Amino acid sequence: MLGSNYTADYASLSTERRWLISAFGGIIMCKAAYELTGIFTAFVFRGFIRLNNAQKLEWKNRGFSTFHALFVAIASLYFFLVSDLFDEHAHEELLIKRRSILSDTILGMSSGYFLTDVAMIIWTYPALGGLEYILHHGLSMFAIMQALLTGEAQFYIFLVLFTESTTPFVNLRWHLDVAGMKSSQLYVWNGIAMFLGWLVARIVLFGFFFYHIYNHIEQVRQVNTVAFYSLHMIPPVLGAMNLFWFFKIAKGMIRTLRKKTTHSHTS
């Protein structure tokens, strides 16, 4: 009974207040994952205590980055495969206008993550990343905020958020490198998985993103001006960045496989 009353009270709040609550929840989620990563890692990787402060900081930062990536990837799959929110035949309301309390909450928590991460990047600059990460996070946060506050284009935001499913592979690659396991079989297989995952989630999926917008251009034209131009300007920038990183990942994977092949032949 208490839970249902709380849910009703939460649903009755304005969009702005729900965003503040969910964004704060996202920040707390990041803080908890950050601290738990440090505690958990110390038990499974004894070398963690010998890392320098900068490495420990990035290790734990990547911990909550991985948690957020899994969180939004699972949420996106739920909306696309389980929920009927974005099923074109389930509702009369235009796809571009659809939203729910749950989708608003997920977007709010995700904006809390991006806010936390970009604050850490700026505060420790350039230890956790350069300007390209600030640009990526800034654009992502802006797109999420406008979709949350206007309730428009959430379908496309969740499509883009699903691309975060590649982040755990990127983070694991860094963790294995710092742990001195760059020559391990796990590092090689993770590199291959990262390449394939990036190809599907950040290259092919972005192609579907643009194809879907083209096929629903009449709906897209009905969103507010900011959302309309955001859909036409932000995804191409993110897509270009994904292509740039994809070629770097491909080169790294090829280099690693060549080293493995050469080593196997010589041994």
ChimeraX attribute file (.defattr): number of C-alpha atoms within 10 A of each C-alpha:
attribute: neighborCount
match mode: 1-to-1
recipient: residues
	/A:1	6
	/A:2	7
	/A:3	8
	/A:4	9
	/A:5	10
	/A:6	11
	/A:7	12
	/A:8	11
	/A:9	10
	/A:10	15
	/A:11	14
	/A:12	12
	/A:13	11
	/A:14	10
	/A:15	19
	/A:16	12
	/A:17	12
	/A:18	20
	/A:19	23
	/A:20	16
	/A:21	17
	/A:22	21
	/A:23	24
	/A:24	18
	/A:25	19
	/A:26	25
	/A:27	21
	/A:28	16
	/A:29	18
	/A:30	26
	/A:31	17
	/A:32	12
	/A:33	21
	/A:34	21
	/A:35	14
	/A:36	15
	/A:37	19
	/A:38	18
	/A:39	12
	/A:40	10
	/A:41	16
	/A:42	13
	/A:43	10
	/A:44	9
	/A:45	10
	/A:46	11
	/A:47	13
	/A:48	17
	/A:49	12
	/A:50	9
	/A:51	14
	/A:52	9
	/A:53	10
	/A:54	11
	/A:55	16
	/A:56	16
	/A:57	18
	/A:58	19
	/A:59	24
	/A:60	21
	/A:61	24
	/A:62	24
	/A:63	23
	/A:64	22
	/A:65	22
	/A:66	21
	/A:67	19
	/A:68	24
	/A:69	21
	/A:70	18
	/A:71	18
	/A:72	22
	/A:73	20
	/A:74	15
	/A:75	20
	/A:76	24
	/A:77	14
	/A:78	13
	/A:79	18
	/A:80	16
	/A:81	12
	/A:82	12
	/A:83	11
	/A:84	13
	/A:85	19
	/A:86	21
	/A:87	13
	/A:88	11
	/A:89	10
	/A:90	9
	/A:91	12
	/A:92	8
	/A:93	11
	/A:94	13
	/A:95	21
	/A:96	21
	/A:97	18
	/A:98	17
	/A:99	19
	/A:100	12
	/A:101	13
	/A:102	12
	/A:103	20
	/A:104	22
	/A:105	21
	/A:106	23
	/A:107	27
	/A:108	27
	/A:109	27
	/A:110	28
	/A:111	27
	/A:112	24
	/A:113	28
	/A:114	26
	/A:115	18
	/A:116	19
	/A:117	22
	/A:118	21
	/A:119	13
	/A:120	17
	/A:121	21
	/A:122	16
	/A:123	11
	/A:124	13
	/A:125	14
	/A:126	10
	/A:127	14
	/A:128	20
	/A:129	15
	/A:130	12
	/A:131	12
	/A:132	10
	/A:133	15
	/A:134	18
	/A:135	15
	/A:136	16
	/A:137	19
	/A:138	15
	/A:139	19
	/A:140	20
	/A:141	21
	/A:142	15
	/A:143	23
	/A:144	24
	/A:145	18
	/A:146	18
	/A:147	23
	/A:148	25
	/A:149	16
	/A:150	16
	/A:151	18
	/A:152	23
	/A:153	26
	/A:154	25
	/A:155	22
	/A:156	21
	/A:157	21
	/A:158	21
	/A:159	20
	/A:160	24
	/A:161	22
	/A:162	22
	/A:163	22
	/A:164	20
	/A:165	23
	/A:166	23
	/A:167	20
	/A:168	20
	/A:169	20
	/A:170	19
	/A:171	19
	/A:172	20
	/A:173	21
	/A:174	17
	/A:175	19
	/A:176	16
	/A:177	14
	/A:178	15
	/A:179	14
	/A:180	10
	/A:181	15
	/A:182	16
	/A:183	13
	/A:184	12
	/A:185	11
	/A:186	14
	/A:187	20
	/A:188	18
	/A:189	14
	/A:190	18
	/A:191	23
	/A:192	19
	/A:193	16
	/A:194	25
	/A:195	22
	/A:196	16
	/A:197	18
	/A:198	26
	/A:199	18
	/A:200	15
	/A:201	20
	/A:202	24
	/A:203	19
	/A:204	12
	/A:205	17
	/A:206	21
	/A:207	13
	/A:208	12
	/A:209	17
	/A:210	16
	/A:211	12
	/A:212	12
	/A:213	16
	/A:214	12
	/A:215	10
	/A:216	13
	/A:217	11
	/A:218	11
	/A:219	15
	/A:220	22
	/A:221	13
	/A:222	14
	/A:223	18
	/A:224	14
	/A:225	9
	/A:226	12
	/A:227	19
	/A:228	15
	/A:229	13
	/A:230	18
	/A:231	18
	/A:232	13
	/A:233	12
	/A:234	15
	/A:235	20
	/A:236	14
	/A:237	14
	/A:238	18
	/A:239	16
	/A:240	12
	/A:241	15
	/A:242	19
	/A:243	16
	/A:244	11
	/A:245	14
	/A:246	19
	/A:247	12
	/A:248	13
	/A:249	18
	/A:250	18
	/A:251	13
	/A:252	14
	/A:253	20
	/A:254	14
	/A:255	12
	/A:256	18
	/A:257	16
	/A:258	12
	/A:259	13
	/A:260	16
	/A:261	12
	/A:262	11
	/A:263	10
	/A:264	9
	/A:265	8
	/A:266	7
	/A:267	6
